Amino acid sequence: MNVVLAVGGGIAAYKSAIVVRELQRGGAKVRVVMTKAAQRFIGSATFAGLTGEKVVTSLWEHPGEIHVELGNWADAIVVAPATMDLLAKAAAGLGDDPVLATLSCAKGQVFFAPAMHWRMWERPSTQRSVATLTADGATMIGPDSGPLASGESGLGRMSEPEAIAAAVLAAGRGADLKGATVLVSAGPTHEDLDPVRFLGNRSTGRMGFAVAAVAASRGAKAILVAGPSALPTPPGVERVDVRSARDMEAAIRAHLASADAVVMAAAVADYRPADTADEKIKKSEGGKSLALVRNPDILAGLGAGREGDRPVLVGFALETSDAPAKARAKLERKKVDLVVANLAKHGFGGEENEVTLVDAEGDETLPRSSKRAIAHAICDRIAARLAS
């Protein structure tokens, strides 16, 4: 996929370098154009170093019609950040700088990632610009609510680079999961000791939430069975909240009949207390022993009960050593199609991870990537299996 990143003159321009990296991690070839104002915030050398391509900063410094060449080359053009001024000029059809001229020659899909103060975003003229561009076929990515450069908080913050890149890459892939139902588990489970204490783990749910979000963006009906997590529900995703491993198993089973693929990304507790106290357990002298019993192995149960090759089953192997080897053993033991192997030190609780995809054909180690990019790699495998 060929992508032109058009950088506007806003403080969020520094994040555009991360957009480049995320697009590249998703397999895109990227070229960059910049407005004159954008160069006040970030230098063209940064983008030249990241892309290996000369950055277009002026219509006068390149032979021929560079804007026509770029517009014809690009499968997608993404403007990030898209300032109020840039949105207005693009909506009016102006073309007096490299970004606007390239947009005027766009052959592929056009995306804007707005970034501005919340009062600028709410301005009626800005909303008219957005409406015009959307009516002309452009796609808006964001903006998001959150802290702004002014120190205030509100709607106008540029979407995170991972989300921008994911939206562009998803459009390039098309709706390859359209018509499929993808059932995803995410987050930890909490196994209650008493009304105030529980056994749990450090999982945030980010990986499973990313898989559900990506599956939905690629056309699937995504059902997310989430253990306790503060993460917001991704757009277009049906969410089922659960607490314990047995709750999660029941929710998975309730939706299993309609599932074409099941991705067990949750960090399900292996054990639970043998007894749960009705009242808070009081402190006493000396030590205290805790009796534990095994929780159901949800993934193994799905593998054992599956007839044929549907649903596609994806598991995760979170280890502290020898992750790929342990993942292969899990692949065979639990009768699943794909196991995503990773070390706790690389991704547990963070925004990025380093994983190895393990299936019957072999191992594929991915470079350190955002969890959104890894989710795309997982969905690529699911789409390929469903199409076979």
HELIX and SHEET records of a PDB file:
HELIX    1   1 ILE A   11  LYS A   15  5                                   5    
HELIX    2   2 SER A   16  ARG A   25  1                                  10    
HELIX    3   3 ALA A   38  ARG A   40  5                                   3    
HELIX    4   4 SER A   44  THR A   51  1                                   8    
HELIX    5   5 ILE A   66  TRP A   73  1                                   8    
HELIX    6   6 MET A   84  ALA A   92  1                                   9    
HELIX    7   7 PRO A   98  SER A  104  1                                   7    
HELIX    8   8 TRP A  118  GLU A  122  1                                   5    
HELIX    9   9 PRO A  124  ALA A  135  1                                  12    
HELIX   10  10 PRO A  161  ARG A  173  1                                  13    
HELIX   11  11 ARG A  206  SER A  217  1                                  12    
HELIX   12  12 ALA A  245  LEU A  256  1                                  12    
HELIX   13  13 ILE A  298  GLY A  305  1                                   8    
HELIX   14  14 ALA A  323  ARG A  333  1                                  11    
HELIX   15  15 ALA A  344  GLY A  347  1                                   4    
HELIX   16  16 LYS A  371  ALA A  387  1                                  17    
SHEET    1   A 5 LYS A  29  MET A  34  0                                        
SHEET    2   A 5 ASN A   2  VAL A   7  1                                        
SHEET    3   A 5 ALA A  76  ALA A  82  1                                        
SHEET    4   A 5 GLN A 109  PRO A 114  1                                        
SHEET    5   A 5 THR A 139  MET A 140  1                                        
SHEET    1   B 2 ASP A 144  PRO A 147  0                                        
SHEET    2   B 2 SER A 153  ARG A 157 -1                                        
SHEET    1   C 8 VAL A 237  ASP A 241  0                                        
SHEET    2   C 8 LYS A 221  ALA A 226  1                                        
SHEET    3   C 8 THR A 181  ALA A 186  1                                        
SHEET    4   C 8 ALA A 261  MET A 264  1                                        
SHEET    5   C 8 VAL A 312  GLU A 319  1                                        
SHEET    6   C 8 LEU A 338  LEU A 343  1                                        
SHEET    7   C 8 VAL A 355  ASP A 359 -1                                        
SHEET    8   C 8 GLY A 362  THR A 365 -1                                        
SHEET    1   D 2 GLU A 191  ASP A 192  0                                        
SHEET    2   D 2 PHE A 198  LEU A 199 -1                                        
SHEET    1   E 2 TYR A 271  PRO A 273  0                                        
SHEET    2   E 2 LEU A 292  ARG A 294 -1                                        
SHEET    1   F 2 GLU A 352  ASN A 353  0                                        
SHEET    2   F 2 SER A 369  SER A 370 -1                                        
END                                                                             
